[in-house]
């Protein structure tokens, strides 16, 4: 018998097609105008050989190999759920008793589930918080530096998290949209919490039809789709701040800065103006100065600047632009340039981050809360920026400076990870693994044998979303979607809440963790709280039973006035001040300057990265590697599926290179190549294209980390994970974000026999 069940994922809503307890297909949600291809990969992935079928324990750990062990090379021993629960509970109690609550890293980070109840991070942090506390993480890998910076400049993170100025306002009023990092279409197919309607592409098409001119400032032409007819400015990576400074200088020289806005709605302009003119360092930041750094002709920089000052202009940058050394600076300068143009708060003008980074940015919608599991207090009250995990593991007792605070790093003895894969998100993976091996015990909750599971001591098999009931909800989407359980749990997999409830029971706080609710009761409870919150805003939604039977709720797009970011402030800054010390846009921040960080002196500045095409290291490693989000999966999710597999070359992740760079190395399309630097190496399949700037190569993240020598901390990835190459340094002491996009490499032909890709099959298993 064939049945369909409503469901959702971060890559879109769909109906699951099930026959005899097996997922055999998916059908896109009927209300989605642009459903993506990724949902088609789900049947193969849900039933993949890489599913974890039962609990396992690393053989070396059972034999006493704890701190200093070489994880990743051992076989695993199958155990019962009762044994796994007992081992985890005993080890948790031991670590807390001997080393304190802060010795446990609650390292749950990732896009675990579109469902808001079975959200692994929320479940794990609830468990660890109620159990006494843990060392947690703040910010994110996507825009961690920017989200730390923006509250200092404009008092909020709305410009990066939303809401930002509606695309409908852009279509009506914008004449020029300057896009640092472009507006990649692939990113518009995903939404954290799920998406009922991918409206990114239709909204952009409306802007094109309305006559908006797009400029793609990126080393890759493909960061703007051909439909945008964008002008391509092939900039050197990591030099966006210099470009913006050169544009600002041209506007000052023309006398076209909006002096009224700068005088009444911003502070610190005179300090930035002096820097632009070189009054302190003797270097005027002219278009000619910027051209030497960026590789963009001075006449192009001057032309763009004067056009932006002449017509209604929207400035935007993708999240990836700040994932680089000194990544705060281009975002800060973009805000400053928007203030110079005077467009902040005007329809179709100003700035916003992430229009090209995720679906829902700029989509007209009502501002309503999301269904969510309430947060739980962390009694340990210690958090590090998420991208500084390796430093946490390496430097116990030392101080990490972040955003004006000195954080004393604890000695981590237990790592507990759920709902994410640090061997996807993090940089310099061999270094991460060396730090990872300092822990006594690593516990991982995972559906698949990903790299994080292979480098664990105790592996708890988790269900996928299709094996449980949940509710998909996102503040960036107009739909709330019921996620009906479609298939039975595979093997002995259990949902995160159930497994944690049993561990909490062994530790004596089951009732506080579950609040005596099962899955169904929790869903009704969370939905009821959300329904009550909606009613408080004058929005009526159906009761739970009606919602569950219907499968979704749709909120219509708001009619009438478009949303414009900072509109009230721009209209009356005295009545509607920003949440900054001055109540205005802080081009110069006294707070940031007061931190005493030389790299962030209080206003945007150009700093030369240690790794970019203008640095001395480029003589040894002359190619700048950009690592981007893939179109064939979400991060590392769906990598075992057919969509990702079809894109690979000889089973390796593709790498894009300009024909001139390929010819200089005697390389040809379709060859397997070795990409390397002093941090590591990986294999990739070569794709040659004139759409990428010479001297720059690009490789998607998300190919599951597959070291040639399992258990080694100095091994090449044979599958093509670029994070064995990327450097693990903070953007600055202010933001401490990741600097993945500041990475130099060299490439050569692979000449040996191709090593097998083994990561999509289970690791070795032995009897106890």
N, C-alpha and C positions, 0 to 999 in steps of 0.2 A: 504494500500500500504506500503510495506517494503522498506526503503531506508537505505543507509549507508553514513556516513559522516566522513571524516578524523578528528582525534582529538588527544589530547595528555594530559598526566598527569605526575606528578613527578615519578610515578611508571611505566611509559611506554607509548609508542605511540600505538594507536589502531584505529579501525574504529567503530564508534557508529552505532548500528543497531536500527532503529527507525520505529515504526508503529503507525500511527494516533497520532503523537505528543508525543509519550511516548517511552522512552528508554527501549527496551526489551532485549538487549544483546550487547556484544562487541566482536570484532574480533581482535586478536593481529596483529600488524603491520608486514607485510610479510618480512621485512628486519631485524627483531629482532631474533637473534639466541636463546635467552633464555628469552622468555616473562614470566613475573611473574603471580602469581595467583590473585594479587590484583585487576586487571582490572575487574575481574568477579564480584566483590562486588558492582560495580558502579550502576547498575540499581536499586537495592534495596535501596541504600543510597540516590540517587537523588530523589527518590519518597518516602522517608521515612516519617513516622508520625512526626519525629522530625524537619522537615522543618518548617521554620518560614514563615507564609503565608501572613503577612502584618505588618505594623509598630505597635509597642506597647510601652507603657509607664508604668513604675512601679507605682502602685496605691499610694504607700506611697510618692513617689516623687511628684506626682500631688497634694497631700495633704500637701506638704510642708516639707516632711522628706528628708533632704539633708545631710549635713555633720554629721557623727555619726550614720547614718541609718544602720539598720541591713539588708543588701542586701542579696537576695537569698531566703527569706521566704515570700516575698510579692506576691500577684497576679498581673497580668498585665492587662492593659486596652487597647483595640484596638483603634487606632486613624487613621485618614486619612493621606495620604502622605503630603498634604498641612499643616496639623497641625504639623506633625513630623518635617518637614522642618522649619516651623516657630519656634517651640520650640528650636530646635538645634541652629538655627541662633541667636535667642535672647539670649540664654545662653552663646554661644561663645562670643558674643559682650559684655555681662555683665562681664564675667570673665576677658576678656582682659582689659576692662575699669577700673574695680575695683582692679584687682590683677596683671595685666601685662601679656605679652605674655608667659613668662616662667611658668606661673601657669597652662598651658595646657600641659599635657603629651601626645605626639603623639606616643602612645604605640603600634605601629603596628609591630609585629614580628611573623614570622611563614612562612610556605611553602604555602602561600595562593593560588597561581595559577602557573602552568607552563607557562601560557600566559604572555608575557612581557608587553603588554599594560594594560590589566586588572589585574595588580599586585597591590593588595590592599595597601601594604606598600608604593609603589611609588606614587599611587594616593593620599593617605591620606597626605603624607608628602609634596607633591606638593600643595595640598589645604591649609594645615596649614602654609607652608612657604610663599605662596603668600598672605595669610591673615594676616601676621604680625610676625609669628614665633611661636616656641614651644620648650619645652624641649624634646630632642630626645635621641636616644640610639646608642651606638657604640658597636662593637664586637658582639659576639653571644653566645648562650648557648652551641653550639657544640664544639667549640675550642677557646673560648674567651681568656683564659689565655695564650694559646700557640700563638695566633695571636698577642698578645701584646708583648710576649717575643721574638719571632723569629727575628723581625727587629733589635733588639739589638745584636743578635748573628751573623746573616748572612745577614742582610740588606734587607730582603724581606720576604714575606709570601708565596712565591712559594712552599716551602716544605710542606705546609699544604693545600694550595688552588689549587696548580698545576700551571704549569706542573711539575710533578716529573718524575724521570727516568722511561722510558718505560718498560713495562712488557717484551717486546721483547728483550731488553737489559739484563734484569734479566735472561730470559731463556737462553741466549747465554753465559753469563759470570758469573752469581752468582752460588756459590756452597753451601752457607749457607744463609738462610734468617731467622733472629731472629726477631720474631713478638711479641712485647708486646701488649697484648690484642687480639692476634690472627689475623685471616683474615676472619671474619664472612661472610658467603655467603649471608645471608639475606640483609645485608647492600648494597650489590652490585646490588640490584634490584631497587634502587631509585637514581634519579639524580635531583638536583634542576634545574628547567627549562625544565624538560622532557628529555626522552632518546628514540632515535630511535632504538638503538641497545645496549642490555646489553652484553658487551664484557668481563666483569670481569671474569666470569667463564671460557669461552674458553681460555682466556689468562693465567689464573692460570693453567689450564690443560696442556698447552704447557710448562709451567715452570716445572711441575711435570714430564712430559715426557722427558724433557731435563736433569733431574737428580738433580734439585735443592733440597736441604734438608731443610725442614721447621721445626722450633721450635716454639711451641705455649706456650708462657709465659702468663698464664691466670689461674684464679681459675676455669674456665669452659672448659672442653675438647671440647665441641661443638663449641668453637670460631674458631676452624679450622675443616673444613669438612673432613670426612674420606678419601676422594680422595687425600688429600695432604700427607697422611701418616706421619703426623707431630709428632715429639716427644713432649709430653706434660709435661710441668713444672708447676705443680699446686701451684703457688705462693700465699702467703697471699695478699689480696687486699691492695693497697696503699703503697706497699714496693718495687716497681720497681726501684726507685732511689737507694736504698740500694743494690739491686742485681747488677745494673750497676757499682756502686762504687766498689763492691767486684770483679767484672770482671776486672775493670781497675787496681785494685791493683795487681791482679794476672799477668796481662800483664806487669806491671812495674817490678814486682819481677823477671819475666823471661827475662826482658830487651828487650821485643819485641815491644815496642811502636815505631811508625814511627817518629824518631827524625827529619828527614829532613822535613817532612810535618809540624810538630809542630814548627819548627824553621823558616820556610819560608812562611807558609800560615795560621798561627794561632798566637794569642797572649794570654798570661795568663796561659800557660801550667805549668810553675813553681809554680804558686800559687795553682793550683789544685793538682799538684804532692805532694806538701807539706801537703795538706789536706788529701790526700790518705794515706800518710805515718804517719799521726798523729803528725806532727811536731808542730802544734799549740795547739791542744786539748788533745794530749797524747793518742788518739785512732786511731790505724791503721785500715783502712777500708778493712780488709782482707776478703777472702771468708768465714772464720769462723765467723767473726763479722757479715757479711751479712747473713749467714745461720741462726743465732739466731733471726734475724729480719724477714726474708722472709719465713722461713720454708723450703727453698730449701737447700739440702745438700751442704756442702762446696766443696766436690769433684765434684759435678755437676756444680757449679759456676766456678770452676777452669777449668774444662774440656771445658765448653762453651767458656770461655775467650780465651784459647789457640787455640781452633779450629777457632774462629773468627779471630785471629791474623795470622792464618796459611793459610787460603783459602779466595778467594774473597767473601766478606760478605756484605749483605745489611741489615741494621738495620731499623726497622720500628716500629711505635706505632700507635694504633688506637687513634682517637680523645678522646675516653672515658677515656684514661689513665690520661689525664690532668684535668678531671672533678672531682677533689678531693682536699682535703686540701694540700697546697703546690704543686699543680698540675704542676707548672712550672718546678719543679726540675727534674722529670724523663725525660722530653723532653730536658731540658738543658743538662743533663748528657748523653743522647743518642747522641746529637750533639758532645759533648766532646769525647765520646768513638769513634765515627766515625772519628774524627780528629786524635785520637791516632792510629787508624788502618790505617790512611793515604789513605782511599778509597774515600774520598769526591771528586767528579768530575771524577772518573774512571768508565768505563762501568760496570753496574751491581753492583756497590758498593756505599758506602756512606750511606745516610739516607733519609727517607721520612716519612711523617705522613699522615695517612688516606688511605693507600692502602686497608685496610679492613673496611673503614667507608662509602664509597659512590662509586657508579659506575662512571667510567671515570678516576679515579686516575691511572695513568700509562698507559692509553689507547693511542696508537699512533694516533696523529691527527695534522692537521695544526693549527697553532696559528692564529685564526681569531677572530674578535670581535663578540659579541652577539647582537642580536636585543634587544633594551632596550628603555624604556622611560627615557629621560634625567632627571638627578637630578635637584632639585630646592634648591637654597640657603635657609638656615634657618637663618633669621635675628636675632633671639634670641641668636644664637651661644652658645648654652648650650647642652651638651650631657653627659649622664652617661653610664657606662658599663651596658649592658642590664640585667645582672644577679643581679644588685643592685637596682631593682625596689622597693622592700619593704623598703629598707633603705631610698630611696628617699621619699617615702610616710610617713615614720615614723619620719624623722629627719629634718624638715624644718629649714633652717638657720644654720645648722651644716655643718661641712666640711667632705667630702669624699676624701680620698687620693687614687690616681690612677695614676700609671705610671709616677711618678714625678710631678704630678699636684695636687693642692688642689682645689677641686670643692665645691663651696658653694651651698648647696641644696636648691632649691626654695620651696615655699609652693604650692603644687599641689592642685588646686581646681577643675580641670576638667580632666578626663581621657577619651581619645578617642582611641578606639581599633578597628583595622580592619585587617583581614587576619591572625589571629593567636589566640591562646588561652593561656593566662598566667597561667590558672589553669591546663594546661598540662605541660608547660615548666618549671615553677618556682618551687622552693622548699618551704618546710614548709608552706603548703597551708593555714593552720589556721592563721598563722602569716600574710601571704599575705592578707588574707581577713580582718584582723583587720586594716591593713594599707589602704587597698582598701576602707574601709568604712569612711576614713577620707576625701575623696573627696566630693565636693558638688554634682557633676554630673558625671555619667559614660555613655558615648555613645558608642554603639557597632554596627558594621556592620557585619552581620553573615548570612549564609544560614540556619544554624541549631541551635536548642536550646541547644548549648553547655553550659558548666559551665560559661564561660565569658558572654554569653548572659543572662543567668539566674541571674547573679549578676550585671546586668546593670540597668540603669534608663530609657534610651531611646534606643530601639532596632530597627535597620533599616534592613529589610530583603534583603539580597544580593543574586544575582543569582549565580549558580554554573558555572563552565567553559563551561558546555554543553549548557548553555542558552545564549551564546554570542560568537562572533567571536574574534579570537586572533591569535597570532603567538608564538609557543613554540621554545625556543632557549636556549642553554647552551654552555658555553665555554668548557665543558667536553664531548661534544657529537659531532658526525660527521654529525648530521642531523638537519635541521631546518624544522619544521613541521607546516603546516596550521591547525588551530583549527576552523573548521566550526561549526557554531551554529547548534545544533542537535535537540533541543526541545524548545518549547516556555518557557518563564519565568514562573516558578511555582508560583501560587498565585499572590500576588502583588510585588514579588521580583523585584529589579532593580539592574543594575550593579553599581559598586562603582563610576565609572566616572559620570554616569548620576545623581545619588543622590547627589554627591558632587557638581556637576555643578549647581543644583537647590539651594543648600545651599549657594554656592558662589554668585549666583544671588541675593539671599535675603540679602547678605552682601555687594553687590556692586562690585564684581570682576569676574563675570561669563566669560567675554570675555578673560580676562588674564588667567583664568584657562583652558578654552577649546581651546583658540587660534582660536576660530570659526571653529573648526573641530568636526565632529561627529565621531562615531566609525570607519566607513569605511575610512574616510579621515585620521584619525590618523594612521591606520594600513598601508596605502599607504605611509604616510610620514615617519614613523619609518622604514619601509622596504626600502624605497628609500635612507635614510641616511645610513643604513647598507650596502646596495648594493654599494653605493659610497665609503664607507670605504673599502669594499672588493676589489673594483677596484684599490684603492690606493695601495693595497698589491699585485696587479697583479692577482687577482682571479676574474673571471667573473661569475656572477650569473644571472639567467633569470629575466625578469621584473616581476612585481607583479602579473599581470594577468596570466602569464604562471605558476608562482609558485602556485597561489591559485587554479588553475584548476588541476595541477598535484598533489598537496597535500603535497609535501615535496621536499626538496633539500638534496642530499647526497654528502658529500665531501669525496673523497676516502682517505683511510689511506695513509700517506706519504710513499714513497718508498725510499729505500737506507738507509741512516744513522739513527740510533736510537737516540732519545733525551736522553741526560744524564745531570742531574741536576748539575750545577756548573762546567761543563766540561771546558769552556773557562777560568774560574778562575784558575782551577787546572793546566791547561797547561801553563798559563802565568799570574801569579797573579799581576804583575806590570802593564801589559797592560789591564787587566780585573779585577780591584779591586772590592771587594764587597762594598755595600753601607753601610759600618760600619765606625766608626771613624778611625779605623786602616786600613780599606780596606781588612781586613782578618777575618777569623773565630774568634770570640771573646769568647774564653773559659772563660776568665775573662773580664767582662764589667765594665770599669771605669764609664760609664754612670749610669748603674744600681747601682753600689756601691755608687755613688754620691747621690742617692735618700735618703740614710740613713735608709732604711728599714732593720731592724735586720733580718727578715726572708729571705731576698734575698741579701746576702752580696757581690755579684759580681761574684761568681762562683757557680756551682751546689753543694748543700749540702744535707745531710739527716736531715730532721726534722720529729720528731715523730708526727703523726696526733693526734688530740684530740679524734677522733673516729676511731679506727681500733682494730684488734684483740689483739694487744699488749698494749692497753691502760687500765688504771684502770676501765674505764666505762664498759669494757667487762665482769666484774664480775656481773654486773646487767643486761646487754644486751649482751649475749654471741654470737650472730650471726651477721655476717657482711652482710648487704643487698646491693646487686648490682642491680641497675635499668638500664635496657638496652632498646634499640630500638626494637620494636616488628617485627616479621615476618608477622603478620596477618593484619597490617595496617601501615600507615605512620604517626608516632607520634600518634595523636588522630584521624586523618582522617580515615574514613571508619569504625570507631568503631561500628556504628549501623548496619553494613553489615553482611552478612552470614559467611564470612571468619573469622572475629574476633569472632563472636558468637560461631562458631564451636569449637574454642579452649578453651572456658571458662568452668569452672566447677560450676554447679548450678548457672550460670550467673555471676560468679566472675572470675577475672583475675587469671591465675595460678601462683603459686610460686614454684620454684624448690628447693629441699632440699636433702641432702645426707641421705642415709638410716640410718646411725648411729645417726644422729641428730633427725630424725623422731622417731626412736626407743626409744631414750632417753626421748622423750616427749610423748610416747604412741600414736603417730600419724600414720595414714595410708593413702596410695594413695587414692585420690579422696575426702578426707574430706575437709570441709570448716574450715578454721583456722582464728584466729585473730592475726595479726601482729601488734606489738605496741612498742613504746618507750615513752619518756617523751614529745615528740612533738605531738603525735597523734596516731591513729590506723586506720587500714583498714582490710577488709576481703579479703581472697584469697582462691583459690582452690589448694590443695596440690598435687604436682607431685614429686615423689621420684625417684632419679637417682644417680648412682655412678659416673656420668660424672661431678659432681660438687664437689669441695673440701669440706671436713668436716669443719663445722664452718661458711660456706658461704651459703647464700640463694640468689636467683635471681628472679626478677619479672620485667616484661615488663612495661614500661610507656605507657600511652595512653588510658587506660580505663577512660571514662569520669567521672570526679569528681562528686560524688553523696553522699553528706553528709546525714547521717541518720536523722539529725535534720536540715532541710533547714533554712538558716539564722543564724545558730549558728556559732561562731568562735572557737568552741572547740568540733567538732563532728567527729566521725569516718566516713570514706568513705566506704559505704557498697558494692561498686562495685569493688574496688581494685586498687585505684590510689596510687602508692607508694610515691608520692610527699607529702602526708600528714606526711610522716615519715622522709624524707630527710632534712638535715640541710641547712639553708640559711646563709652561711658565705662565704666571698670571699676566693678564693684560696690563695691570698696574696694581699698586697697593690700594688704590681706590676701589676698583671694581673686582679684581681678582677673578676675572672671567677666563675662559680658555682662549688660547692663542693658536688654534689649529691652523688658521689660514696664513700664518707666518712660517713657511716651511720650504727649504731649498733641498733639491734632490739632483741626482744624475740618473740616467737610464741607459741600459745596455741590453743587447740581445741575450736571451737565455739560451745557453748552448748545451746544457746537459739533458739527460732524460727528465721528462716532466714528473715531478713528485705527485702522488695522488692527493686529491682533496678528500679528506676523511671526516670532516666535521659534520656532515649531514647523516652520518651513521652513528649508532651508539658507541661509547668507549668500551674498553675491555671490561668484562664482568667475570668475577671468580666466586666460588663458593666460600662461605665463612671458614 
